């Protein structure tokens, strides 16, 4: 009986101590009972002890029977834990990797690691049983007391571990979910149990650290069973999502709408799986881990990246110093090994090490983008062309294309028609001194893709700006309003200049070009009107007639001057107070920073400041400015093609003047509101308002309009004064 008991303690039943499930199966009683064959390693663990004392043993006392049943439960828990370990550590599925993906997903490397920890517990238990057998053989009396004393510690250890394993199997916990579960269970009031659960957690963490090493040292994602919290996003799905979200305005005949593999790999190729992220690892830390892996992939494969284009900044295969030196990679590996060797997971140490690794990767990625890829030069090119810093070039271009833009654009040839004046302006003002000009291409994407007449372009334009919801889009006032620039971006600059960034640059460009065009129209119409007025004045002098202010068109000139004053000051404010100041700030930040993540944040802040301080994100201001631009165009047409002294023209001028005064007063009132005065626009906005209202003209006219609107409140004027 003694040897039967020792065998039952290690999961082997016999005639004295039996397995009730096996007996039921042998006798054919299968209903209402769960059966687990000893030779079935894939069977799930039972939740109820099935080890029993043989019913024909009637000579045992009740106290002895109670002690034996308690000891038999340890044998049952041992067998079930051992079955879990055998099932989880079974590697026979490796040969079926190519045959069935479902079979692969059923096996968890994290559960295998936990099984390794369970095996350590069972090894200690078997050692205690062997020691017990040795002691019993040496001193056989009293038997049950010695057994109970030797296995007492496992009464508090095996049952909770069995319950833990049962929950892992029933809930099918894998990856980060299993880590989170073990981390929660490791906080208990039983020191021995806490120690062993922490050991199980340590074993599971070894898998996580190996995955972290592969990802953060080599840029490789080793996660066949989808258990890591960094996940690979399907290339086909990522490409489909990007193409679906891309505005048609960004697509061109040259294949601009097709993303290369590396750009998709960086922006949407990998993601953090929140369902596999343990609670004790914060999301910012996981995002840092994601960034490091993507950065290492870029730094370790510069030649593969440069092969995407013949004009890559590296000029072919990269032959310079290593972008990620060997000693830096070894430093990353050593930091992870230090974490891996710790017996307990320490959250603060983990976060500090990840931050140190992120700094290493971000610094070398900064060198790649800023030094090797000449980021500052490309940013300057974006400023020159998208932000109209090369004013002489665009002035020349608009003058060369002015006669063309007087006519509605032809959908089939609009881009080709603009290429000639665009190249002529480049020859006259740029020449060969700007190496970045060859990257700039003029496009009419909406018009070319839609084939719609100009009258329907507004609807088409509004339906294609979904990717830029934070920028207000005003109505198009003519068919040429859709002119856009396209810039050839090479890897690795695409890390910064993604679709959203290029869309923002494009909208700012269209806004600035619109202002530049209307300023030129006001200047040209004034010059033409002055020539006509001189001819008429000389005719009146020959006829000995005096100039009459009502006849000479003075009201028209005055209105044109007010319009030009507003447009010119707005342009000066945007170009000098906004663009130049933000550009200088960006340059300082780029040179001072050595971190790619900071660089990306500075560039986003730069773009956001341009949009915000130019009022592109305020729908009411954008609509007022568009209305003012339309009024300016109407006045230019009148001054060029109609007689300002006719009664119908005079009535139209009066209407334009009244509408312009209302719109300009509304614009001034909005810009000087307390809401804008307290925002980030405030410093330069005050300078703009000071220039605009230096002689209190706008303030006085705004008050006059208020008095007209509220004739029954005579005290309002006094209060404002």
C-alpha positions as a printed Julia matrix, in Angstrom:
721×3 Matrix{Float64}:
   0.0     0.0     0.0
   2.9     2.35    0.72
   4.3     2.02   -2.78
   0.79    2.39   -4.25
   0.5     5.69   -2.38
   3.89    6.93   -3.6
   2.96    6.05   -7.18
  -0.44    7.77   -6.8
   1.37   10.91   -5.57
   3.13   11.12   -8.96
  -0.08   10.47  -10.94
   0.06    6.67  -11.37
  -3.0     4.89  -10.01
  -3.39    1.13   -9.44
  -5.58   -1.28   -7.52
  -5.54    0.43   -4.13
  -5.83    4.0    -5.4
  -7.87    4.27   -8.58
  -8.91    6.9   -11.14
 -12.71    7.08  -11.12
 -12.85    8.33  -14.71
 -10.76    5.46  -15.96
 -12.94    2.99  -14.07
 -16.1     4.5   -15.54
 -14.67    4.27  -19.02
 -13.51    0.7   -18.48
 -16.95   -0.3   -17.28
 -18.69    1.59  -20.09
 -20.27    4.4   -17.98
 -19.45    7.35  -20.19
 -22.54    9.52  -19.78
 -22.3    12.43  -17.4
 -18.57   12.07  -16.95
 -15.5    13.66  -18.59
 -12.75   11.25  -19.6
  -9.11   12.07  -20.12
  -6.89    9.31  -21.41
  -3.44    9.21  -19.93
  -1.96    8.75  -23.38
  -3.82   11.77  -24.8
  -1.52   14.77  -24.36
  -3.97   17.1   -26.08
  -6.78   16.49  -23.6
  -7.79   19.35  -21.34
  -7.19   19.25  -17.6
  -9.96   18.12  -15.32
 -11.3    20.51  -12.7
 -12.4    17.87  -10.19
 -10.22   15.32   -8.45
 -10.95   11.82   -9.79
  -8.44    9.9    -7.66
 -10.27    7.64   -5.18
  -9.53    4.97   -2.6
 -10.62    1.57   -3.83
 -14.12    0.88   -2.45
 -13.19   -2.62   -1.21
 -10.74   -1.2     1.36
 -12.98   -1.27    4.44
 -10.32   -1.51    7.13
  -9.29    2.18    6.94
 -10.38    4.48    9.7
 -12.27    7.69    8.79
  -9.31    9.84    9.89
  -6.91    7.77    7.77
  -9.27    7.88    4.82
  -9.48   11.71    5.1
  -5.69   12.04    5.15
  -5.28    9.7     2.18
  -7.91   11.54    0.13
  -6.13   14.83    0.79
  -2.85   13.28   -0.34
  -4.5    11.79   -3.43
  -5.56   15.27   -4.52
  -1.87   16.21   -4.73
  -1.29   13.25   -7.03
  -4.25   14.28   -9.18
  -3.03   17.9    -9.42
   0.44   16.62  -10.31
  -0.94   14.49  -13.13
  -3.06   17.31  -14.56
  -0.2    19.82  -14.37
   2.13   17.31  -15.98
  -0.42   16.71  -18.73
  -0.6    20.47  -19.36
   3.19   20.65  -19.51
   3.41   17.75  -21.96
   0.7    19.2   -24.17
   2.19   22.71  -24.23
   5.76   21.52  -24.78
   4.83   19.11  -27.53
   6.66   20.22  -30.71
   5.14   17.73  -33.12
   3.13   20.57  -34.71
   6.29   22.14  -36.15
   6.27   19.63  -38.99
   2.75   20.72  -39.94
   3.61   24.41  -40.35
   3.22   24.3   -44.1
   0.07   22.21  -44.05
  -2.37   23.88  -41.7
  -2.19   27.39  -40.31
  -4.96   26.63  -37.84
  -2.82   23.97  -36.2
  -0.02   26.49  -35.74
  -2.32   29.02  -34.13
  -3.49   26.51  -31.56
  -0.01   26.36  -30.03
   1.26   29.25  -27.95
   4.93   29.9   -27.3
   3.88   31.8   -24.19
   1.99   28.77  -22.89
   5.05   26.67  -23.64
   7.12   29.06  -21.51
   4.59   28.77  -18.68
   4.76   24.99  -19.07
   8.52   25.21  -18.56
   7.85   26.95  -15.27
   5.26   24.34  -14.3
   7.83   21.65  -15.07
  10.18   23.25  -12.58
   7.47   23.09   -9.91
   6.74   19.46  -10.72
  10.45   18.63  -10.6
  10.62   20.02   -7.1
   7.51   18.02   -6.17
   8.99   14.79   -7.55
  12.18   15.47   -5.64
  10.11   15.83   -2.45
   8.36   12.51   -3.17
  11.7    10.76   -3.73
  13.0    12.22   -0.48
   9.8    11.03    1.21
  10.34    7.49   -0.12
  13.89    7.51    1.17
  12.8     8.65    4.63
  10.01    6.09    4.83
  12.3     3.25    3.91
  14.75    4.36    6.56
  12.15    4.84    9.32
   8.78    3.32    8.38
   6.86    4.57   11.44
   4.6     6.55   11.47
   3.95    6.51    7.71
   1.06    9.02    7.18
   2.56   11.59    9.52
   5.83   11.6     7.58
   4.02   11.86    4.23
   1.82   14.7     5.4
   4.77   16.61    6.85
   6.99   16.24    3.76
   4.28   17.36    1.29
   2.69   20.04    3.44
   4.11   22.93    1.39
   2.52   21.57   -1.79
  -0.97   21.72   -0.25
  -0.71   25.49   -0.71
   1.05   25.32   -4.08
  -0.39   22.67   -6.41
  -4.15   23.45   -6.06
  -3.77   27.16   -6.98
  -1.4    26.27   -9.82
  -3.9    23.74  -11.11
  -6.67   26.34  -10.95
  -4.38   28.78  -12.78
  -3.66   26.28  -15.54
  -7.35   25.43  -15.84
  -8.2    29.09  -16.38
  -5.41   29.51  -18.93
  -6.77   26.55  -20.9
 -10.45   27.4   -20.6
  -9.96   31.04  -21.63
  -7.29   30.14  -24.2
  -5.0    32.85  -22.91
  -2.07   33.63  -25.17
   0.58   36.29  -25.58
  -0.02   39.56  -23.81
  -3.29   38.31  -22.31
  -1.41   35.48  -20.61
   1.25   37.9   -19.35
  -1.41   40.15  -17.94
  -3.17   37.21  -16.27
   0.04   35.96  -14.62
   0.96   39.46  -13.51
  -2.39   39.82  -11.74
  -2.1    36.38  -10.09
   1.44   37.1    -8.9
   0.04   39.48   -6.27
  -1.09   37.14   -3.53
  -0.6    36.66    0.2
   1.15   33.27    0.1
   4.9    33.81   -0.27
   5.67   30.36   -1.68
   2.87   30.56   -4.23
   3.8    34.12   -5.16
   7.38   33.06   -5.77
   6.38   30.3    -8.17
   3.83   32.39  -10.08
   6.5    35.06  -10.47
   8.71   32.3   -11.84
   6.03   31.41  -14.37
   5.77   35.08  -15.3
   9.56   35.26  -15.67
   9.48   32.3   -18.05
   6.76   34.0   -20.13
   8.71   37.25  -20.12
  11.67   35.42  -21.66
   9.58   34.92  -24.79
   8.6    38.59  -24.82
  12.21   39.71  -24.44
  13.31   37.46  -27.28
  10.65   39.0   -29.48
  11.72   42.47  -28.32
  15.34   41.65  -29.18
  14.44   40.47  -32.65
  12.31   43.55  -33.26
  14.47   46.25  -31.63
  17.93   44.93  -32.55
  17.35   43.47  -36.01
  13.98   44.87  -37.08
  12.52   41.36  -37.38
   9.06   40.44  -36.13
   9.18   36.85  -34.85
   5.56   36.15  -34.08
   4.15   33.25  -36.07
   1.22   32.77  -33.71
   0.17   36.44  -33.45
   0.9    36.75  -29.73
   3.22   39.79  -29.64
   1.77   43.24  -29.03
   3.57   44.5   -32.14
   1.71   43.17  -35.16
   2.38   43.11  -38.87
  -0.35   44.77  -40.89
  -1.19   43.18  -44.23
   0.56   45.0   -47.06
  -2.39   44.53  -49.39
  -4.83   45.78  -46.76
  -2.63   48.75  -45.86
  -2.27   49.73  -49.5
  -6.02   49.39  -50.06
  -6.76   51.54  -47.0
  -4.34   54.26  -48.1
  -5.63   54.29  -51.68
  -9.22   54.45  -50.44
  -8.49   57.39  -48.12
  -6.37   59.29  -50.62
  -8.03   62.29  -52.26
  -8.17   62.06  -56.03
  -6.41   65.44  -56.01
  -3.24   63.7   -54.88
  -3.29   61.09  -57.65
  -1.79   61.75  -61.03
  -1.09   60.07  -64.31
   2.5    59.48  -63.24
   1.4    57.01  -60.6
   1.47   59.31  -57.61
  -1.43   57.41  -56.06
   0.62   54.19  -55.81
   2.51   53.8   -52.54
   5.87   52.07  -52.54
   6.36   49.18  -50.15
   8.73   51.0   -47.8
   6.43   53.96  -47.27
   3.54   51.66  -46.41
   5.89   49.63  -44.22
   6.76   52.72  -42.18
   3.4    54.45  -41.86
   0.91   51.58  -41.71
   2.92   48.35  -41.98
   3.04   47.71  -38.23
   0.82   48.58  -35.33
   0.35   48.07  -31.58
  -2.2    45.36  -30.78
  -4.06   46.65  -27.76
  -5.64   43.25  -27.07
  -2.15   41.73  -26.65
  -0.64   44.64  -24.74
  -0.22   43.86  -21.01
  -1.75   46.43  -18.68
   1.56   47.04  -16.92
   3.15   48.24  -20.2
   1.81   51.7   -21.02
   0.74   52.53  -24.57
   3.43   55.26  -25.03
   6.07   52.67  -24.13
   4.6    50.23  -26.65
   4.59   52.98  -29.28
   8.27   53.64  -28.53
   8.97   49.93  -29.07
   7.05   50.08  -32.34
   9.05   53.13  -33.45
  12.41   51.55  -32.58
  11.69   48.44  -34.64
  10.6    50.45  -37.66
  13.64   52.72  -37.32
  16.0    49.75  -37.12
  14.43   48.29  -40.25
  15.15   51.54  -42.1
  18.68   51.92  -40.7
  19.69   48.32  -41.43
  18.43   48.37  -45.03
  19.54   51.66  -46.64
  20.57   50.04  -49.92
  17.17   48.34  -50.3
  15.47   51.66  -49.65
  17.66   53.55  -52.09
  16.89   51.12  -54.9
  13.31   52.43  -55.04
  14.36   55.39  -57.17
  17.23   56.31  -59.41
  17.5    59.78  -57.88
  17.75   58.65  -54.28
  19.69   61.03  -52.06
  22.31   58.37  -51.38
  23.0    58.19  -55.15
  22.61   54.45  -55.37
  23.73   51.81  -52.92
  24.89   53.35  -49.7
  28.63   52.96  -49.18
  29.25   55.31  -46.26
  29.52   54.52  -42.56
  26.96   52.23  -41.02
  23.7    54.0   -40.27
  23.32   51.82  -37.19
  26.86   51.06  -35.97
  27.58   47.63  -34.58
  28.39   48.98  -31.12
  25.03   50.76  -30.97
  23.19   47.56  -31.89
  25.17   45.71  -29.22
  24.23   48.4   -26.7
  20.55   47.89  -27.49
  20.98   44.15  -27.1
  22.79   44.53  -23.76
  20.03   46.75  -22.37
  17.45   44.11  -23.27
  19.59   41.32  -21.82
  19.84   43.18  -18.54
  16.06   43.35  -18.4
  15.78   39.7   -19.39
  18.07   38.55  -16.58
  16.14   40.32  -13.85
  14.19   37.84  -11.68
  11.27   40.27  -11.43
   9.75   42.67  -13.92
  10.47   46.21  -12.79
   8.25   48.68  -14.6
  10.42   51.78  -14.1
  13.61   50.02  -15.22
  11.8    48.65  -18.25
  10.53   52.08  -19.27
  13.95   53.69  -18.76
  15.67   51.06  -20.88
  13.08   51.37  -23.66
  13.49   55.15  -23.6
  17.28   54.8   -23.87
  16.88   52.46  -26.84
  14.37   54.81  -28.45
  16.87   57.67  -28.09
  19.57   55.64  -29.84
  17.29   54.74  -32.75
  15.83   58.24  -33.02
  19.29   59.85  -33.08
  20.57   57.67  -35.92
  17.32   58.07  -37.83
  17.71   61.84  -37.42
  21.17   61.61  -38.98
  19.77   59.58  -41.86
  17.0    62.07  -42.64
  18.73   65.38  -41.85
  22.33   64.7   -42.84
  22.25   62.0   -45.52
  18.91   62.91  -47.11
  19.4    66.72  -46.93
  16.16   67.45  -45.12
  16.87   71.15  -44.63
  17.36   71.63  -48.37
  14.06   69.93  -49.16
  12.24   71.92  -46.47
  13.66   75.06  -48.07
  12.36   73.87  -51.45
   8.89   73.34  -49.97
   9.03   76.86  -48.58
  10.2    78.3   -51.91
   7.5    76.66  -54.03
   4.6    75.56  -51.84
   4.77   78.65  -49.63
   5.64   81.02  -52.5
   8.92   82.2   -50.97
  10.25   82.57  -54.54
   7.91   85.45  -55.2
   9.66   86.58  -58.39
   9.17   83.14  -59.95
   5.44   83.01  -59.23
   5.01   86.65  -60.21
   6.59   85.85  -63.56
   4.55   82.66  -63.92
   1.25   84.43  -63.29
   2.14   87.17  -65.74
   3.12   84.63  -68.41
  -0.07   82.63  -67.9
  -2.43   85.58  -67.31
  -3.86   85.56  -70.81
  -4.33   81.79  -70.61
  -6.14   82.04  -67.28
  -8.56   84.58  -68.71
 -10.2    81.67  -70.52
 -11.81   78.61  -68.92
  -9.4    75.67  -68.66
  -9.77   72.76  -71.02
  -9.92   69.51  -69.0
  -7.88   67.52  -71.5
  -5.02   70.01  -71.98
  -5.03   72.23  -68.88
  -1.82   70.81  -67.44
  -0.03   70.92  -70.79
  -1.15   74.52  -71.36
   0.38   75.59  -68.05
   3.73   73.86  -68.58
   4.97   76.4   -71.12
   4.55   79.53  -68.9
   5.79   77.52  -65.91
   9.04   76.63  -67.68
   9.41   80.14  -69.11
   9.14   81.61  -65.62
  11.77   79.15  -64.4
  14.18   80.12  -67.19
  13.75   83.83  -66.47
  14.0    83.71  -62.68
  15.59   80.42  -61.56
  17.76   79.0   -64.32
  20.02   76.14  -63.26
  20.84   77.46  -59.81
  18.09   75.54  -58.0
  18.67   71.78  -58.0
  15.28   71.17  -56.35
  13.18   72.75  -59.1
  13.33   69.55  -61.16
  11.32   67.84  -58.4
   8.43   70.31  -58.73
   5.62   69.57  -61.17
   2.55   71.67  -61.86
  -0.73   69.74  -61.84
  -4.43   70.25  -62.45
  -5.52   66.98  -60.79
  -9.2    67.65  -60.18
  -9.81   69.02  -63.63
  -7.77   66.35  -65.39
  -9.32   63.46  -63.5
 -12.91   64.57  -63.52
 -13.38   65.95  -67.0
 -16.1    68.22  -65.62
 -16.73   71.78  -66.8
 -15.47   74.55  -64.52
 -18.98   75.29  -63.25
 -19.09   71.84  -61.6
 -15.56   71.88  -60.21
 -16.67   73.21  -56.82
 -18.71   70.08  -56.08
 -15.88   67.84  -57.26
 -13.35   69.7   -55.12
 -15.44   69.47  -51.96
 -15.94   65.73  -52.39
 -12.2    65.04  -52.64
 -10.75   66.7   -49.55
 -11.64   64.05  -46.97
  -8.0    63.61  -45.99
  -7.77   67.18  -44.7
 -10.75   67.68  -42.4
  -9.01   70.28  -40.21
  -8.66   72.81  -43.05
 -11.63   74.8   -44.24
 -12.06   74.63  -48.01
 -13.69   77.6   -49.64
 -15.53   77.66  -52.96
 -13.57   77.8   -56.19
 -13.98   81.12  -57.94
 -12.74   79.94  -61.35
 -11.57   76.78  -63.11
  -7.88   77.53  -62.52
  -8.33   77.49  -58.78
  -7.37   73.81  -58.71
  -3.72   74.4   -59.67
  -1.54   72.23  -57.45
   2.13   71.42  -57.07
   3.59   67.95  -56.9
   6.99   67.31  -55.31
   9.03   64.19  -55.96
   9.81   62.73  -52.53
  12.49   60.05  -52.17
  13.03   57.61  -49.36
  13.73   58.23  -46.49
  12.13   61.69  -46.68
   8.79   59.93  -46.94
   9.13   59.21  -43.23
   8.21   62.87  -42.7
   6.39   63.85  -45.88
   3.42   61.51  -45.88
   0.11   62.03  -47.69
  -1.41   64.17  -44.97
   1.6    66.49  -44.86
   1.68   66.89  -48.65
  -2.07   67.61  -48.66
  -1.57   70.38  -46.1
   1.25   71.92  -48.13
  -0.94   71.73  -51.22
  -3.85   73.55  -49.56
  -1.59   76.31  -48.25
  -0.1    76.67  -51.73
  -3.51   77.0   -53.38
  -4.54   79.59  -50.8
  -1.39   81.67  -51.29
  -1.54   81.4   -55.08
  -5.13   82.59  -54.96
  -4.06   85.71  -53.08
  -1.13   86.23  -55.44
  -3.39   85.99  -58.46
  -5.91   88.5   -57.17
  -3.16   90.91  -56.19
  -1.78   90.73  -59.74
  -5.26   91.26  -61.2
  -5.78   94.35  -59.07
  -2.44   95.74  -60.2
  -3.0    95.02  -63.9
  -6.56   96.36  -63.91
  -5.39   99.54  -62.2
  -2.63  100.02  -64.8
  -5.05   99.45  -67.66
  -7.63  101.8   -66.12
  -4.99  104.47  -65.65
  -3.99  104.23  -69.3
  -7.61  104.55  -70.37
  -8.13  107.45  -67.98
  -5.1   109.3   -69.35
  -6.42  108.96  -72.88
  -9.82  110.24  -71.82
  -8.2   113.08  -69.86
  -6.17  114.17  -72.89
  -9.39  114.07  -74.95
 -11.15  116.28  -72.44
  -8.22  118.71  -72.45
  -8.43  119.0   -76.23
 -12.12  119.82  -75.89
 -11.31  122.26  -73.05
 -13.36  120.33  -70.49
 -12.56  120.1   -66.79
 -12.14  116.78  -65.01
 -15.2   115.81  -63.02
 -14.45  113.44  -60.08
 -17.8   111.77  -60.66
 -16.88  111.16  -64.28
 -13.17  110.3   -63.86
 -13.83  107.07  -61.97
 -12.53  108.14  -58.57
 -14.98  105.89  -56.66
 -13.69  102.9   -58.65
 -10.06  103.77  -57.88
 -10.86  104.26  -54.22
 -12.57  100.87  -54.02
  -9.66   99.23  -55.84
  -7.23  100.85  -53.43
  -9.16   99.53  -50.41
  -9.19   96.05  -51.9
  -5.5    96.13  -52.77
  -4.71   97.44  -49.29
  -6.5    94.53  -47.64
  -5.05   91.85  -49.93
  -1.51   93.27  -49.73
  -1.53   93.45  -45.95
  -2.92   89.93  -45.71
  -0.17   88.66  -48.01
   2.51   90.52  -46.09
   1.19   89.13  -42.82
   1.2    85.54  -44.08
   4.55   85.69  -45.86
   6.51   87.66  -43.24
   4.8    87.34  -39.88
   3.68   83.74  -40.33
   5.85   81.87  -42.83
   9.2    83.55  -42.22
   8.9    83.52  -38.44
   7.77   79.89  -38.34
  10.48   78.9   -40.82
  13.2    80.48  -38.68
  11.82   78.71  -35.63
  11.76   75.38  -37.49
  15.37   75.82  -38.61
  16.5    76.45  -35.06
  14.65   73.4   -33.79
  15.98   71.12  -36.53
  19.56   72.1   -35.81
  19.16   71.89  -32.03
  17.36   68.55  -32.03
  19.09   65.22  -32.6
  15.96   63.14  -32.24
  13.79   62.03  -35.16
  10.59   61.94  -33.13
  11.17   65.51  -32.02
  11.94   66.45  -35.61
   8.64   64.99  -36.8
   6.79   66.79  -34.0
   8.47   70.12  -34.84
   7.51   69.76  -38.49
   3.9    68.99  -37.6
   3.81   72.0   -35.29
   5.29   74.12  -38.09
   2.56   73.05  -40.5
  -0.16   73.46  -37.89
   1.06   76.97  -37.11
   1.02   77.91  -40.8
  -2.54   76.7   -41.18
  -3.73   78.15  -37.91
  -2.13   81.58  -38.22
  -3.25   81.85  -41.85
  -6.86   81.24  -40.69
  -7.27   78.22  -42.97
  -8.82   76.29  -40.12
 -11.52   78.92  -39.5
 -14.41   78.37  -41.86
 -16.0    81.77  -41.3
 -12.77   83.63  -42.15
 -12.12   81.47  -45.21
 -15.62   82.1   -46.53
 -15.29   85.86  -46.03
 -11.91   85.92  -47.79
 -13.31   83.93  -50.7
 -16.19   86.4   -50.99
 -13.74   89.32  -50.93
 -11.65   87.69  -53.67
 -14.73   87.26  -55.84
 -15.62   90.92  -55.34
 -12.08   91.88  -56.32
 -12.41   89.86  -59.52
 -15.71   91.51  -60.34
 -14.15   94.95  -59.92
 -11.17   93.98  -62.1
 -13.5    92.88  -64.9
 -15.43   96.15  -64.66
 -12.26   98.23  -64.76
 -10.9    96.37  -67.77
 -13.95   95.8   -69.94
 -16.72   98.25  -68.96
 -17.32  101.98  -68.85
 -17.25  103.08  -65.21
 -19.38  106.13  -66.01
 -22.4   104.21  -67.31
 -25.45  103.99  -65.07
 -25.54  100.18  -65.02
 -21.84   99.99  -64.16
 -22.23  102.61  -61.47
 -25.03  100.61  -59.87
 -22.92   97.46  -59.96
 -19.99   99.35  -58.44
 -22.2   100.62  -55.65
 -23.32   97.07  -54.94
 -19.71   95.76  -54.96
 -18.62   98.6   -52.69
 -21.4    97.97  -50.2
 -20.74   94.22  -50.17
 -16.98   94.71  -49.83
 -17.44   97.06  -46.88
 -19.66   94.5   -45.15
 -17.24   91.63  -45.75
 -14.12   93.57  -44.76
 -15.81   94.86  -41.6
 -16.93   91.33  -40.73
 -13.38   90.07  -41.29
 -11.94   92.74  -39.04
 -14.54   92.07  -36.35
 -13.78   88.32  -36.33
 -10.02   88.77  -36.28
 -10.13   91.14  -33.33
 -12.5    88.94  -31.33
 -11.5    87.85  -27.84
 -11.5    84.17  -28.88
  -8.71   84.68  -31.42
  -6.89   87.15  -29.19
  -6.31   84.4   -26.63
  -5.1    81.74  -29.07
  -1.65   80.98  -30.46
  -2.39   83.34  -33.34
  -2.42   86.31  -30.98
   1.16   87.77  -31.24
   1.32   88.1   -35.02
  -2.42   88.62  -35.38
  -2.1    91.84  -33.37
   0.58   93.06  -35.78
  -1.67   92.3   -38.72
  -4.59   94.17  -37.16
  -2.31   97.09  -36.35
  -1.2    97.38  -39.99
  -4.74   96.91  -41.23
  -6.2    99.51  -38.89
  -3.27  101.88  -38.39
  -5.47  104.93  -39.12
  -8.59  103.46  -37.4
 -10.36  103.17  -40.75
 -11.64   99.66  -40.23
 -12.6   100.34  -36.63
 -14.6   103.42  -37.57
 -16.34  101.73  -40.49
 -17.11   98.69  -38.34
 -18.69  100.97  -35.75
 -20.64  102.72  -38.47
 -21.94   99.41  -39.74
 -22.94   98.49  -36.19
 -24.85  101.75  -35.84
 -26.65  101.07  -39.12
 -27.59   97.59  -37.95
 -28.79   98.89  -34.56
 -30.47  102.27  -35.23
 -32.6   101.98  -32.09
 -29.6   101.85  -29.74
 -28.03  105.33  -29.85
 -25.95  104.56  -26.77
 -24.1   101.73  -28.52
 -21.93  104.14  -30.53
 -21.08  106.1   -27.42
 -20.22  102.97  -25.55
 -17.89  101.75  -28.3
 -16.15  105.11  -28.44
